[in-house]
């Protein structure tokens, strides 16, 4: 631990020097929504010859610091795509002057054409060096809705019927709220959109990060969705109440109360979601022997009805010691309840007696999340942030099965999850055109799961500790070109403990993998992002990053999930290895008087691919598990165009074709 502490401190040490010339510093924000503008071009122009003497770009917090400016008369110009250029008044710098340019507000550019003037409206999205930012206030149809409704409106995202979020065709995506992992409800790594109880009215913007820097966790093959909530800045009381109902059995209500006075901001948010769903399906199975003679045939008809409710309460406070430092204390409580009725009729065509199976599933969940954090911003060239997060999640479910309308068996399950995060971030301006960001993050996860036909029949325990150090450099070569390389190093250790009692549920058909399974590994995750500004209205981006897709917990659990009432069953594989991905992306964005274009092409090379593996246990039972099967590739393109054909009219089109190829080299099935 001593060595690790020294390493962290070593990364955060910065050097200071004494300038022999003048310097200029300040802050740039969006004049429409008061949000900081990242990567805006700040130029110091000599009055004598109207040439740029020096310059740099704003950092991720909107601040800039330009040092070592020779004595003389200058003006400052600030540019960012889609905004009007800001030009300051003439000023003089002398030796050792430190000129504070205060706050500069950039206004949206008015685009004039021969027949149409595009109104000065906050754009739907903005393109930064490593992400695309969607401004939610432009999605008018989300008023009164939920976070799930907002995500459905983002062109790059797809939200399934069950709430699964996909980015560019894959559900291996990480979802964050204010750069913190969202959705502790449930037992998997992936976040379900339904499990994010955040009203649409509290969301300011959504960041789609398809090429994340080394600052972010490398989890998720396709990237990160970061949901940024609004931050109330008005003094006094502010409140909001909303109610939304749908004809399909959907009901959403939310309330928000905020009180701010001087240095203290206290807030409380609540949300209630009730969703009812129904569905049906058919499945036909035929098995033939080597002589093409039918040995088994099944026709299955399934009907499902469910009702889910989520109650959410969030309260906390922010105390501002100064305008540059603050303490945050936050607590969230989420209670979920779900009832499911699933009935399946099996027509076995004379091979076996026909049967019907009905399952009534009741699931209760409770999650508590606590955060304490401190941040300090030196107004020009440094930033420090420290956070401690602790999550507690408990789930209990009961499944009652009826065979041919007669109660047959009941399955109980209980799951407990504990998740804590220790995080330290720091960035510092090393020079006029070089910014360094570094930090440490520790993630500690513990899961205990007990379930079965008899109490505690199957016991699955999982522990995972991840220690990470990262560093990034943001270097500005010119007012047009900037590059941001980064490196992240992770130490990972995970332990699986699985055991079972004497089973009454058919475990004699095959053997389980019980005992202790350990997986320790170290990995380096390099990243690089670059942006080139072609002109005032268009730019290009390039991104590369190494990422990881760690196995879901159900994919590691070696015990059955359906208890042989179905013609199929699934078990996990505790020996699964993570998938590792090398992701490449090239993008182009442009805006002019009648059209906005944003397009990109991407390529992912996937190693140790995790896929389903099927085996036949008996004439009537197929068993599925998971294996690491060779490699794969994902290649695709994303194209978004927005056209303004006439005043007060706009048309948009989004296309995302992709191809997913698997190159399997494991043809043996040995899991049963």
C-alpha positions in Angstrom: 0.0 0.0 0.0 2.9 2.3 0.7 4.3 2.0 -2.8 0.9 2.5 -4.3 0.4 5.7 -2.3 3.8 7.0 -3.4 2.9 6.3 -7.0 -0.4 8.2 -6.7 1.3 11.2 -5.0 4.0 11.1 -7.6 1.5 11.4 -10.4 -0.2 14.3 -8.9 3.0 16.4 -8.2 3.2 19.4 -10.6 5.9 22.0 -11.0 5.5 25.8 -10.9 7.7 28.4 -12.5 8.1 32.1 -12.4 7.1 33.8 -15.7 9.4 36.5 -17.0 6.7 37.8 -19.4 3.0 38.5 -19.2 0.1 36.0 -19.1 -3.6 36.0 -19.8 -6.2 33.8 -18.3 -10.0 33.4 -18.2 -13.1 31.3 -18.6 -15.3 30.6 -21.6 -18.9 29.4 -21.4 -22.0 29.0 -23.6 -24.0 32.2 -23.3 -27.3 30.2 -23.7 -27.0 27.6 -21.0 -24.0 28.8 -18.9 -22.1 25.5 -19.5 -18.3 25.6 -20.0 -17.1 25.3 -23.6 -14.3 22.7 -23.9 -11.6 23.0 -26.5 -12.4 26.5 -27.7 -9.6 28.2 -29.6 -8.1 31.2 -27.8 -5.7 33.3 -29.8 -3.5 36.3 -28.8 -3.3 38.5 -31.8 -0.6 41.2 -32.2 -2.1 44.6 -33.0 1.0 45.7 -34.9 0.7 43.2 -37.7 -2.6 41.4 -37.0 -0.8 38.0 -36.7 -1.3 35.4 -34.0 1.4 35.6 -31.4 0.4 32.6 -29.3 -2.7 30.7 -28.2 -4.2 27.6 -26.8 -7.5 25.8 -26.3 -9.8 25.8 -23.2 -9.6 22.8 -20.9 -12.4 20.4 -20.0 -13.7 22.9 -17.4 -13.7 25.9 -19.9 -10.6 27.6 -18.4 -7.5 28.7 -20.3 -4.1 30.1 -19.3 -1.6 31.6 -21.8 1.8 32.3 -20.5 5.1 33.8 -21.7 3.5 36.5 -23.9 6.1 39.2 -24.9 5.4 42.8 -24.0 3.2 44.6 -26.4 -0.3 45.5 -27.5 -2.8 42.7 -28.3 -6.4 41.6 -28.7 -7.8 38.2 -27.9 -10.0 36.1 -30.3 -12.0 33.1 -29.2 -13.5 30.7 -31.7 -15.5 27.5 -31.4 -17.5 25.7 -34.1 -21.1 26.9 -34.3 -20.5 30.0 -32.3 -19.8 33.6 -33.1 -16.1 34.6 -32.8 -15.4 36.8 -29.8 -12.9 39.6 -30.2 -11.8 41.6 -27.2 -10.7 45.2 -26.9 -7.1 46.1 -27.3 -4.9 45.6 -24.2 -1.3 46.1 -23.3 0.9 43.5 -21.6 4.1 44.4 -19.7 6.6 42.2 -17.9 5.1 40.0 -15.2 1.5 41.2 -15.9 -1.2 38.7 -15.1 -4.3 39.8 -17.0 -7.7 38.3 -16.0 -10.1 38.3 -18.9 -12.9 37.3 -16.6 -15.8 35.3 -18.1 -16.4 35.3 -21.9 -19.8 34.2 -23.1 -19.9 32.8 -26.7 -23.2 33.3 -28.6 -24.6 30.8 -31.2 -23.8 31.7 -34.8 -26.7 33.0 -36.9 -26.5 31.2 -40.2 -27.9 33.3 -43.1 -28.8 31.9 -46.5 -30.6 33.3 -49.5 -34.0 32.1 -48.4 -33.6 31.0 -44.8 -32.2 32.2 -41.5 -31.6 29.5 -39.0 -32.6 30.9 -35.6 -30.1 31.4 -32.8 -31.0 28.2 -31.0 -28.9 26.0 -28.9 -27.9 23.1 -31.2 -29.2 19.6 -30.8 -25.6 18.3 -30.5 -22.1 19.6 -30.3 -18.9 17.7 -31.3 -15.9 17.8 -29.0 -12.5 16.2 -29.5 -13.5 12.9 -27.9 -17.3 13.0 -27.6 -20.7 14.2 -29.0 -22.9 16.2 -26.6 -26.7 16.2 -27.1 -28.6 19.1 -25.5 -31.8 17.6 -24.1 -33.8 20.8 -24.1 -34.0 20.5 -27.9 -35.8 17.1 -27.6 -39.2 18.7 -27.0 -41.1 15.4 -27.0 -39.4 14.2 -23.8 -41.2 16.7 -21.6 -42.8 14.9 -18.7 -41.0 11.7 -19.5 -38.3 9.6 -18.0 -34.6 9.0 -18.7 -35.6 6.0 -20.8 -37.7 8.3 -23.0 -34.7 10.6 -23.5 -32.3 7.8 -24.4 -34.8 6.7 -27.1 -34.5 10.1 -28.8 -30.7 10.0 -29.1 -29.8 9.0 -32.7 -26.8 6.9 -31.8 -28.7 4.8 -29.2 -31.3 2.1 -29.4 -33.4 1.1 -26.4 -35.0 -2.3 -26.5 -38.5 -3.3 -25.3 -36.9 -4.6 -22.0 -34.9 -1.4 -21.5 -31.6 -2.7 -22.8 -29.5 0.2 -24.2 -27.4 -0.4 -27.3 -24.8 1.9 -28.9 -23.9 1.2 -32.5 -25.5 -2.2 -32.5 -24.1 -3.6 -29.3 -25.4 -3.6 -25.7 -21.9 -3.6 -24.2 -22.1 0.1 -23.3 -21.4 1.8 -20.0 -24.0 4.2 -18.6 -22.9 7.0 -16.2 -24.7 9.7 -14.4 -22.5 12.8 -13.9 -19.5 10.5 -14.6 -20.6 8.0 -12.0 -21.8 4.5 -12.8 -25.6 4.3 -13.0 -28.1 1.5 -12.3 -27.1 -0.6 -9.3 -30.5 -2.3 -9.5 -30.1 -5.9 -10.8 -27.1 -8.2 -10.7 -25.4 -7.5 -14.0 -22.7 -5.0 -15.2 -25.0 -3.6 -17.9 -27.4 -0.9 -16.9 -31.1 -1.2 -17.9 -32.6 2.1 -19.0 -35.8 1.3 -17.0 -33.6 1.1 -13.8 -32.4 4.7 -14.1 -35.2 6.6 -12.2 -34.2 10.1 -13.4 -36.9 12.4 -14.7 -36.3 13.9 -18.2 -36.8 17.4 -16.8 -33.6 17.0 -14.6 -31.3 16.1 -17.5 -29.3 18.9 -19.1 -27.3 17.0 -21.7 -26.1 13.5 -22.7 -22.6 12.8 -23.8 -22.0 10.0 -26.3 -18.3 9.0 -25.9 -17.4 6.4 -28.5 -13.6 6.9 -28.0 -13.2 7.5 -24.3 -9.9 8.8 -22.9 -7.8 6.9 -20.3 -9.6 8.9 -17.6 -12.7 6.7 -18.0 -13.1 3.0 -17.0 -12.3 0.9 -20.1 -15.4 -1.3 -19.6 -17.9 -1.5 -22.5 -17.1 -2.4 -26.0 -19.0 0.4 -27.8 -18.3 3.3 -25.4 -19.9 5.4 -22.7 -23.2 7.2 -22.3 -22.8 10.0 -19.7 -26.0 11.6 -18.5 -25.3 15.1 -17.1 -28.0 16.5 -14.7 -28.9 20.1 -14.3 -27.2 22.1 -11.6 -29.5 24.7 -10.0 -27.7 28.1 -9.7 -30.6 30.4 -8.7 -30.9 31.5 -5.1 -34.0 30.8 -3.1 -36.6 28.0 -3.5 -37.1 26.2 -6.8 -39.6 23.3 -7.3 -41.1 21.2 -10.0 -43.8 18.5 -10.2 -44.8 16.4 -13.2 -47.2 13.6 -14.0 -47.1 11.5 -17.2 -49.5 8.7 -18.1 -49.6 6.4 -21.2 -52.3 4.2 -22.7 -50.1 1.1 -22.4 -50.2 1.0 -18.6 -47.3 3.5 -18.0 -47.4 6.0 -15.2 -44.6 8.4 -14.2 -44.6 11.1 -11.5 -41.7 13.2 -10.3 -41.0 16.0 -7.9 -38.0 18.3 -7.4 -37.3 20.7 -4.6 -34.1 22.9 -4.4 -33.1 25.6 -1.9 -30.0 27.7 -2.4 -28.8 30.5 -0.2 -25.3 32.0 -0.3 -22.8 29.1 0.0 -25.3 26.3 0.6 -27.4 24.3 -1.9 -29.9 21.6 -0.6 -31.9 19.5 -2.9 -34.4 16.6 -2.9 -35.7 14.6 -5.9 -38.3 11.8 -6.1 -39.6 9.7 -8.9 -42.2 6.9 -9.3 -42.4 4.8 -12.4 -45.0 2.1 -13.1 -44.8 0.1 -16.3 -47.0 -2.8 -17.5 -46.0 -5.0 -20.4 -47.3 -8.0 -22.2 -45.9 -10.2 -25.0 -46.2 -13.6 -26.7 -44.0 -15.9 -28.8 -43.7 -19.2 -30.5 -40.9 -21.8 -30.8 -40.6 -25.0 -32.8 -38.0 -27.6 -32.2 -37.3 -30.7 -34.4 -34.5 -33.2 -33.8 -33.5 -35.8 -36.5 -31.2 -38.8 -36.2 -28.5 -39.7 -38.8 -31.1 -41.2 -41.1 -33.2 -38.0 -41.0 -35.9 -39.7 -38.9 -37.6 -37.5 -36.4 -36.8 -38.4 -32.8 -38.2 -35.3 -31.1 -40.6 -32.5 -32.0 -42.0 -29.7 -29.9 -44.3 -26.7 -30.6 -44.2 -24.1 -27.9 -46.5 -21.1 -27.3 -45.6 -18.5 -24.7 -47.5 -15.6 -23.1 -46.0 -13.1 -20.7 -47.5 -10.3 -18.6 -45.5 -8.1 -16.2 -45.8 -5.0 -14.0 -42.8 -3.1 -12.6 -42.6 -0.2 -10.3 -39.6 1.8 -9.2 -39.6 4.4 -6.4 -36.6 6.7 -6.2 -35.5 9.3 -3.6 -32.4 11.5 -3.9 -31.3 14.1 -1.4 -28.1 15.9 -0.7 -26.3 19.2 -0.3 -23.4 21.2 -1.8 -21.4 23.5 0.3 -19.2 26.1 -1.4 -16.2 27.1 0.7 -15.3 29.5 -2.1 -16.4 30.0 -5.7 -13.7 27.5 -6.6 -14.1 24.7 -4.0 -17.1 22.7 -2.8 -18.1 19.8 -0.7 -20.8 17.4 -2.0 -22.8 14.9 0.1 -25.4 12.8 -1.7 -27.7 9.9 -0.9 -30.0 7.9 -3.1 -32.6 5.2 -2.3 -34.3 3.1 -4.9 -36.9 0.5 -4.3 -38.1 -1.8 -7.1 -40.9 -4.3 -7.4 -41.7 -6.6 -10.3 -44.4 -9.2 -10.9 -44.2 -11.5 -13.9 -46.7 -14.2 -15.1 -45.2 -16.4 -17.8 -47.1 -19.4 -19.3 -45.9 -21.8 -21.9 -47.8 -24.7 -23.6 -45.8 -27.5 -25.1 -47.3 -29.7 -27.9 -44.9 -32.6 -28.0 -46.6 -34.3 -31.0 -46.9 -37.8 -29.4 -43.2 -38.1 -28.4 -44.1 -37.2 -24.8 -47.4 -36.1 -23.1 -48.3 -32.5 -23.8 -47.8 -30.2 -20.9 -48.3 -26.6 -19.7 -46.0 -24.7 -17.4 -46.9 -21.4 -15.6 -44.4 -19.3 -13.7 -45.3 -16.6 -11.3 -42.3 -14.5 -10.4 -42.2 -11.8 -7.6 -39.0 -9.7 -7.3 -38.2 -7.1 -4.7 -35.1 -4.9 -4.7 -33.7 -2.2 -2.5 -30.6 -0.1 -3.4 -28.9 2.6 -1.3 -26.1 4.7 -2.6 -24.0 7.2 -0.6 -21.4 9.7 -1.9 -19.1 12.3 -0.4 -16.8 14.4 -2.6 -14.6 17.4 -2.6 -13.4 19.5 -5.6 -11.1 22.5 -6.0 -10.6 24.5 -9.1 -7.7 26.9 -9.3 -9.4 29.3 -11.8 -6.8 28.9 -14.5 -4.5 26.0 -14.5 -5.3 23.2 -12.0 -8.2 21.1 -10.7 -8.5 18.5 -8.0 -11.4 16.2 -7.2 -11.8 13.3 -4.7 -14.8 11.1 -4.2 -15.9 8.1 -2.1 -18.9 6.1 -3.1 -20.6 3.2 -1.3 -23.5 1.2 -2.8 -25.6 -1.4 -1.1 -28.1 -3.5 -3.2 -30.3 -6.4 -2.0 -32.7 -8.4 -4.1 -35.1 -11.2 -3.2 -37.3 -13.2 -5.6 -39.8 -16.1 -5.4 -40.7 -18.2 -8.4 -43.8 -20.5 -8.2 -44.2 -23.1 -10.9 -47.4 -24.8 -11.9 -47.2 -28.0 -14.0 -50.5 -28.7 -15.9 -52.2 -26.2 -13.6 -51.0 -28.0 -10.4 -48.5 -26.3 -8.0 -45.3 -28.3 -8.3 -42.3 -26.4 -6.9 -41.1 -23.0 -5.6 -37.7 -21.4 -6.1 -36.4 -18.7 -3.8 -33.3 -16.5 -4.5 -31.5 -13.8 -2.6 -28.7 -11.6 -3.8 -26.6 -9.1 -1.9 -24.2 -6.7 -3.7 -21.7 -4.3 -2.1 -19.8 -1.8 -4.4 -17.4 0.9 -3.3 -15.3 3.4 -5.3 -12.4 5.6 -4.3 -11.5 8.2 -6.9 -8.9 11.0 -7.2 -8.6 13.2 -10.3 -6.2 16.0 -10.9 -5.2 18.1 -14.0 -2.7 20.8 -14.4 -1.6 23.2 -17.2 2.1 22.4 -17.8 2.5 25.1 -20.4 0.5 27.3 -22.8 -0.4 24.3 -25.0 0.0 21.3 -22.8 -2.5 20.0 -20.1 -1.8 16.9 -18.0 -4.6 15.0 -16.3 -3.9 12.1 -13.9 -5.5 10.1 -11.2 -6.3 6.9 -9.3 -9.5 4.9 -9.1 -10.2 1.8 -7.0 -13.4 -0.3 -7.5 -14.3 -3.0 -5.0 -17.3 -5.3 -5.7 -18.7 -8.2 -3.7 -21.7 -10.3 -4.6 -23.4 -13.1 -2.7 -26.2 -15.1 -4.5 -28.2 -18.0 -3.0 -31.0 -19.7 -4.7 -32.6 -23.1 -5.5 -35.6 -25.4 -5.0 -34.5 -25.9 -1.4 -33.1 -23.0 0.7 -29.5 -22.1 -0.3 -29.3 -25.0 -2.7 -26.9 -23.1 -5.0 -24.4 -20.6 -3.5 -22.4 -18.3 -5.7 -20.0 -15.7 -4.4 -18.0 -13.2 -6.5 -15.4 -10.7 -5.4 -13.6 -8.3 -7.8 -11.1 -5.6 -7.0 -9.8 -3.2 -9.6 -6.9 -0.7 -9.0 -6.3 1.8 -11.7 -3.8 4.6 -12.4 -4.2 6.9 -15.5 -2.7 9.9 -17.1 -3.6 11.9 -20.2 -1.9 14.8 -22.1 -3.8 17.3 -24.1 -1.4 19.0 -26.5 -2.4 21.9 -28.8 -0.1 22.0 -31.9 -2.0 25.0 -33.4 -5.4 26.6 -33.3 -6.5 23.9 -35.7 -4.9 20.7 -34.4 -5.0 19.2 -30.9 -4.1 15.7 -29.8 -4.9 13.9 -26.5 -2.9 10.6 -25.8 -3.5 8.7 -22.6 -2.5 5.6 -20.7 -4.4 3.6 -18.1 -3.0 0.7 -16.1 -5.2 -1.7 -14.1 -4.5 -4.4 -11.6 -7.5 -6.8 -11.4 -8.1 -9.7 -9.1 -11.4 -11.7 -8.9 -12.4 -14.8 -6.9 -15.4 -17.0 -7.5 -16.7 -19.4 -4.8 -19.5 -21.8 -5.9 -21.0 -24.6 -3.9 -24.3 -26.6 -3.7 -26.3 -28.8 -1.4 -27.9 -32.2 -2.4 -30.1 -31.1 -5.3 -33.7 -32.2 -5.9 -33.9 -30.4 -9.2 -32.3 -32.8 -11.7 -28.6 -31.9 -11.1 -27.8 -35.6 -11.7 -28.1 -35.1 -15.4 -24.7 -33.4 -15.5 -22.0 -32.2 -13.1 -21.4 -28.6 -12.0 -18.1 -26.6 -11.7 -17.9 -26.0 -8.0 -15.1 -24.8 -5.8 -12.8 -21.7 -6.0 -11.8 -20.0 -9.3 -9.3 -17.2 -9.2 -8.5 -14.8 -12.1 -5.7 -12.2 -11.6 -4.5 -10.1 -14.5 -2.8 -6.7 -15.3 -3.6 -4.7 -18.4 -2.5 -1.5 -20.1 -5.2 0.5 -21.9 -3.7 3.1 -24.3 -5.9 5.8 -25.9 -5.4 8.6 -28.3 -7.9 11.3 -29.6 -7.1 14.0 -32.1 -9.2 16.9 -33.6 -8.4 18.9 -36.7 -10.4 22.1 -37.4 -10.8 22.4 -41.2 -12.5 25.8 -41.0 -14.9 27.8 -38.9 -17.7 25.3 -39.7 -16.2 21.9 -39.9 -13.7 19.6 -38.2 -12.4 16.0 -38.2 -11.8 13.6 -35.3 -9.7 10.5 -34.8 -9.9 8.1 -31.9 -8.3 4.9 -30.7 -8.7 3.0 -27.5 -8.2 -0.4 -25.9 -11.3 -1.5 -24.0 -12.5 -4.5 -22.1 -15.8 -6.4 -21.8 -15.8 -8.4 -18.5 -18.1 -11.4 -18.3 -21.6 -10.8 -16.8 -22.2 -12.4 -13.5 -24.8 -14.8 -14.8 -22.3 -15.9 -17.4 -19.9 -16.9 -14.5 -22.5 -18.6 -12.3 -22.2 -22.4 -13.0 -25.7 -23.4 -11.8 -28.9 -23.8 -13.8 -31.4 -21.0 -14.4 -34.6 -22.7 -15.6 -34.5 -25.9 -13.5 -35.4 -28.2 -16.5 -39.0 -27.2 -17.0 -38.0 -25.8 -20.4 -36.5 -27.7 -23.3 -33.5 -25.5 -22.8 -31.4 -24.4 -19.8 -28.4 -22.2 -19.2 -25.4 -22.4 -16.9 -22.4 -20.1 -16.5 -18.7 -20.8 -16.9 -16.5 -19.5 -14.0 -13.4 -19.9 -16.2 -14.5 -17.2 -18.7 -11.9 -14.6 -19.6 -12.7 -11.0 -20.4 -13.0 -9.8 -24.0 -10.4 -7.2 -25.1 -11.2 -4.7 -27.8 -9.1 -2.4 -30.0 -11.4 0.3 -31.2 -10.7 2.8 -34.0 -12.8 5.7 -35.2 -12.6 8.5 -37.8 -15.3 11.3 -37.7 -16.3 14.4 -39.6 -18.7 17.1 -38.7 -19.9 20.2 -40.6 -22.4 23.0 -40.2 -23.5 25.7 -42.7 -26.5 27.8 -43.5 -28.8 24.9 -44.6 -27.3 21.6 -43.4 -25.6 20.0 -40.4 -23.6 16.8 -41.1 -22.0 14.4 -38.6 -20.5 11.1 -39.8 -18.0 8.6 -38.6 -16.6 5.1 -39.5 -15.5 2.7 -36.9 -13.7 -0.6 -36.6 -13.4 -2.9 -33.5 -11.1 -5.9 -33.3 -12.3 -8.2 -30.5 -10.1 -10.9 -28.8 -11.3 -13.8 -26.6 -14.8 -13.4 -27.8 -17.5 -14.6 -25.4 -20.3 -16.6 -27.2 -23.0 -19.1 -26.4 -22.0 -22.8 -26.5 -24.8 -25.4 -27.0 -24.7 -29.0 -26.0 -27.4 -31.7 -26.0 -27.9 -33.3 -22.6 -30.8 -35.6 -23.4 -33.3 -36.1 -26.2 -35.5 -33.3 -24.8 -33.0 -30.9 -23.2 -30.5 -28.5 -24.8 -28.0 -26.9 -22.5 -26.3 -23.5 -23.2 -23.2 -22.1 -21.6 -20.5 -19.6 -22.5 -17.0 -20.0 -23.9 -14.2 -17.8 -25.2 -14.4 -18.5 -28.9 -11.5 -17.0 -31.0 -11.8 -13.4 -32.3 -14.3 -11.1 -34.0 -14.6 -7.8 -35.8 -17.2 -5.1 -35.8 -17.1 -2.5 -38.6 -19.7 0.2 -39.3 -20.5 3.7 -40.2 -22.8 6.3 -38.6 -24.3 9.1 -40.6 -26.5 11.9 -39.3 -27.7 14.8 -41.4 -30.0 17.7 -40.4 -31.5 19.9 -43.2 -33.2 23.3 -42.9 -35.3 23.5 -46.1 -37.1 26.7 -45.1 -37.9 28.9 -42.2 -39.1 27.0 -39.1 -38.6 23.6 -40.8 -36.0 21.0 -40.2 -35.5 17.4 -41.4 -33.1 14.8 -39.9 -31.9 11.4 -41.0 -29.7 8.9 -39.0 -28.2 5.8 -40.6 -26.0 3.2 -38.8 -25.1 0.2 -40.9 -22.7 -2.3 -39.3 -21.3 -5.8 -39.8 -20.3 -8.2 -37.0 -18.0 -11.2 -37.9 -16.9 -14.0 -35.7 -13.8 -16.1 -36.3 -14.2 -19.1 -33.9 -11.3 -21.5 -33.2 -12.9 -23.5 -30.3 -15.0 -26.4 -31.7 -15.0 -28.5 -28.6 -17.9 -28.4 -26.0 -16.7 -29.5 -22.6 -19.0 -27.7 -20.2 -21.3 -30.6 -19.2 
